[in-house]
Amino acid sequence: MTASPGAARGRPAMAAVGVSRVVRSLRRAHDARRFVRENHADPFRILISCLLSLRTRDETTSAAATRLFSRGRTPRALAVMPGRQVERAIYPVGFYRVKARTIRRVSDIIWRRHAGRVPASMEELLALPGVGRKTANLVLGRAFGLPAICVDTHVHRISNRLGWVETRTPAETEKALESVLRPSAWVDINELLVRHGQTVCHPLSPVCSACRIASLCAKRGVTRSR
């Protein structure tokens, strides 16, 4: 992502326009808040699903999480579950053997050190094996309702494309979006932009002709569209 001349890296873009209008429009299209309420109530399931999702398609992750939690729903249950059984449950997610070990370690720590409850602080979440800021923010926002911005590849790409920010890394995007977005939008902006990225705002050839926010988009970096 190339910043325009004079723009500061890792900061909100000076030309960002219509942010609130974009958020309202995407909420009408995707109803992300309802999705978050109905599908992401259990902090432990959110955490484990995030660990499963690395380099894995969403539908594969969802199916693997369903199989795994049908065999054990609690940190204690997954901590004591044989490794081969965890592997069979989550296959064919990417790096399933490594992820099976991580899941058992995380479950054991939560069971023994946190009384079976997923911690609700950034510091404690980042101390868990395999947990980075993206996962921690997703847990804090979706599970605990705390203002947190989860930046994945869709959020990073589309925020820059819209002209909201001019950043090079997801970490820079997270910080910049804190100045662009109202706190009330922090939690569901991930689901909004992920859905928009999957259905309309594709990485290489976005479907701008069918995009309801096209008139509010700076189209930064877009060289080809439909």
LINWO-V507599 format. One record per residue. N is the residue number from 1. RES is the residue in one small letter. SS is DSSP state (a for helix, b for strand, c for the rest). PHI is phi in radians with two decimals (999 if undefined). BURIAL is b if it has 16 or more other ideal C-beta (glycine too) atoms within 10 Angstrom, else e. Layout:
# LINWO-V507599
{{N RES SS PHI BURIAL} {N RES SS PHI BURIAL}}
This chain:
# LINWO-V507599
{{1 m c 999 b} {2 t c -1.68 e} {3 a c -1.33 b} {4 s c -1.29 e} {5 p c -0.98 e} {6 g c 1.48 e} {7 a c -1.44 e} {8 a c -1.50 e} {9 r c -1.19 e} {10 g c 1.26 b} {11 r b -2.26 b} {12 p b -1.01 b} {13 a c -1.28 b} {14 m c -1.16 e} {15 a c -1.67 e} {16 a c -1.07 b} {17 v c -2.30 e} {18 g c 1.07 b} {19 v a -1.03 b} {20 s a -1.10 e} {21 r a -1.16 e} {22 v a -1.09 b} {23 v a -1.07 b} {24 r a -1.08 e} {25 s a -1.13 b} {26 l a -1.20 b} {27 r a -1.13 b} {28 r a -1.12 e} {29 a a -1.30 e} {30 h a -2.05 b} {31 d c 0.82 b} {32 a a -1.13 b} {33 r a -1.10 e} {34 r a -1.13 e} {35 f a -1.04 e} {36 v a -1.09 b} {37 r a -1.11 e} {38 e a -1.46 e} {39 n a -1.99 e} {40 h c -2.40 b} {41 a c -1.69 e} {42 d c -1.69 e} {43 p a -0.99 b} {44 f a -1.19 b} {45 r a -1.16 b} {46 i a -1.05 b} {47 l a -1.06 b} {48 i a -1.14 b} {49 s a -1.09 b} {50 c a -1.11 b} {51 l a -1.12 b} {52 l a -1.30 b} {53 s a -1.37 b} {54 l c -1.01 b} {55 r c 0.93 e} {56 t c -2.45 b} {57 r c -1.14 e} {58 d a -1.01 e} {59 e a -1.17 e} {60 t a -1.19 b} {61 t a -1.07 b} {62 s a -1.07 e} {63 a a -1.14 e} {64 a a -1.14 b} {65 a a -1.10 b} {66 t a -1.10 e} {67 r a -1.10 e} {68 l a -1.10 b} {69 f a -1.32 b} {70 s a -1.30 e} {71 r a -1.70 e} {72 g c -2.97 b} {73 r c -1.80 e} {74 t c -1.97 e} {75 p a -0.99 b} {76 r a -1.10 e} {77 a a -1.08 e} {78 l a -1.35 b} {79 a a -1.15 b} {80 v a -1.68 e} {81 m c -1.21 b} {82 p c -0.96 e} {83 g a -1.00 e} {84 r a -1.12 e} {85 q a -1.20 e} {86 v a -1.11 b} {87 e a -1.03 b} {88 r a -1.11 e} {89 a a -1.21 b} {90 i a -1.68 b} {91 y c -1.03 e} {92 p c -1.89 e} {93 v c -1.08 b} {94 g c -1.09 e} {95 f c 0.96 e} {96 y a -1.11 b} {97 r a -1.21 e} {98 v a -1.11 e} {99 k a -1.15 b} {100 a a -1.09 b} {101 r a -1.14 b} {102 t a -1.11 b} {103 i a -1.05 b} {104 r a -1.18 b} {105 r a -1.15 e} {106 v a -1.06 b} {107 s a -1.07 b} {108 d a -1.13 b} {109 i a -1.13 b} {110 i a -1.13 b} {111 w a -1.15 b} {112 r a -1.49 e} {113 r a -1.69 e} {114 h c -2.11 e} {115 a c 0.97 e} {116 g c 1.40 e} {117 r c -2.05 e} {118 v c -1.15 b} {119 p c -1.14 b} {120 a c -1.93 e} {121 s c -2.30 e} {122 m a -1.02 b} {123 e a -1.04 e} {124 e a -1.23 b} {125 l a -1.17 b} {126 l a -1.18 e} {127 a c -1.36 e} {128 l c -1.38 b} {129 p c -1.01 e} {130 g c 1.38 b} {131 v c -1.74 b} {132 g c -1.92 e} {133 r a -1.13 b} {134 k a -1.04 b} {135 t a -1.14 b} {136 a a -1.06 b} {137 n a -1.15 b} {138 l a -1.12 b} {139 v a -1.14 b} {140 l a -1.07 b} {141 g a -1.32 b} {142 r a -1.32 b} {143 a a -1.52 b} {144 f a -1.97 e} {145 g c 1.19 e} {146 l c -1.53 b} {147 p c -1.17 e} {148 a c -2.62 b} {149 i c -1.86 b} {150 c c -1.59 b} {151 v c -1.86 b} {152 d c -1.93 b} {153 t a -1.10 e} {154 h a -1.17 b} {155 v a -1.09 b} {156 h a -1.10 b} {157 r a -1.15 b} {158 i a -1.27 b} {159 s a -1.06 b} {160 n a -1.26 b} {161 r a -1.11 b} {162 l a -1.17 b} {163 g c 1.64 b} {164 w c -1.22 b} {165 v b -2.39 b} {166 e b -2.30 b} {167 t c -2.37 b} {168 r c -1.88 e} {169 t c -2.32 e} {170 p a -1.01 b} {171 a a -1.10 e} {172 e a -1.14 b} {173 t a -1.11 b} {174 e a -0.99 b} {175 k a -1.14 b} {176 a a -1.16 b} {177 l a -1.14 b} {178 e a -1.07 e} {179 s a -1.56 e} {180 v a -1.57 b} {181 l c -1.67 b} {182 r c -1.23 e} {183 p a -0.94 e} {184 s a -1.16 e} {185 a a -1.78 b} {186 w c -1.07 b} {187 v c -1.23 b} {188 d c -1.63 b} {189 i a -1.13 b} {190 n a -1.09 b} {191 e a -1.10 b} {192 l a -1.06 b} {193 l a -1.33 b} {194 v a -1.11 b} {195 r a -1.11 b} {196 h a -1.14 b} {197 g a -1.19 b} {198 q a -1.32 e} {199 t a -1.82 e} {200 v c -2.28 b} {201 c c -1.58 b} {202 h c -1.19 e} {203 p c -1.05 e} {204 l c -1.71 e} {205 s c -2.45 e} {206 p b -1.12 b} {207 v c -1.57 e} {208 c a -1.12 b} {209 s a -1.17 e} {210 a a -1.94 e} {211 c c -1.57 b} {212 r c -1.32 e} {213 i c -2.00 b} {214 a a -1.03 e} {215 s a -1.23 e} {216 l a -1.84 b} {217 c c -1.81 b} {218 a c -1.31 b} {219 k c 0.96 e} {220 r c -1.17 b} {221 g c 1.43 e} {222 v c -1.48 e} {223 t c -1.90 e} {224 r c -2.56 e} {225 s b -2.56 e} {226 r c -2.06 e}}
